Amino acid sequence: MIHYKTSEEVQLIKDSAEILGRAHGEVAKYVKEGVKTSFLDKIAEEYIRDHQGVPSFKGYNGFPSSLCISVNEVVVHGFPGEYVLKDGDIISIDCGVFHQGFHSDCAYTYPVGEVSPSVVSLLKTTKESLYLGIEKAVFGNRIGDIGHAIQKFVESKGYTVVRELVGHGLGQSLHESPEVPNYGKKGSGQKLMDGLVIAIEPMVNLGSRNLVQERDGWTIRTSDRKPSAHFEHTIAVFEDRTEILTTHKYIEENFKF
């Protein structure tokens, strides 16, 4: 069942997303060679809690951290830990905030130091595909229109779209209906109605789209160990407009690629 949001509820999600965006911006200051991923997690959690939020991911189905930190071939759900970032890495940082009863969710993938041109292109393509998907997330369109736009663009650039992992609705729960795949057919799936809040999050691989789950039960990586990128926004669909509730602005004040 889809829980459509009132304008007041959307504003609460947007308030949560502001804390989230600023937490991402704090973390972005420290994404550099020589930094432990556990330190990035500490920065995020402290900022969120200092601003009356709760990290959405920490404790969710047993997940141990505030951030999902996924380096290089890890697609999603990587753990922060003792890994030290090195020149040439890419790192996806996914975070959620629970505030005033509502969740927000947002992700960004960073290059660390000098990254190969093919990987920079992967990052730029994945980020652009997110906004192409958002362009199709308008009142009266369907879920399949979002995935079709993402898939068509990504595959035209020679990359592959992850299919086993998808975007989702969110609100009072971190994951709600509907699922939002990053592939699909035009005109298929759930119709987009007023008050729909969803997270759109393309996950795109440099090589094969096939995945492997590690023994920890969480970490998902590419089967060929080639890099994967991930960008995400939470958006709201209204009858007269679509609004991006999360922001990458604070990241990009501190970090450019």
Buried (B, 14 or more C-beta within 10 A) or exposed (E): EBBBBEEEBBBBBBBBBBBBBBBBBBBBBBBEEEBBBBBBBBBBBEBBBEBEBBBBBBEBEEBBBBBBBBBBBBBBBBBBEEBEBEEBBBBBBBBBBBBEEBBBBBBBBBBBEEBEEEBBBBBEBBBBBBBBBBEBBBBEBBBBBBBBBBBBBBBEBEBBBBBEBBBBBBBBBBBBEBBBBBBBEBEEBBEBEBBBBBBBBBBBBBBEBEBEEEEEEBBBBBEEEBBBBBBBBBBBBBEEEBEBBBBBEBBBEBBEE
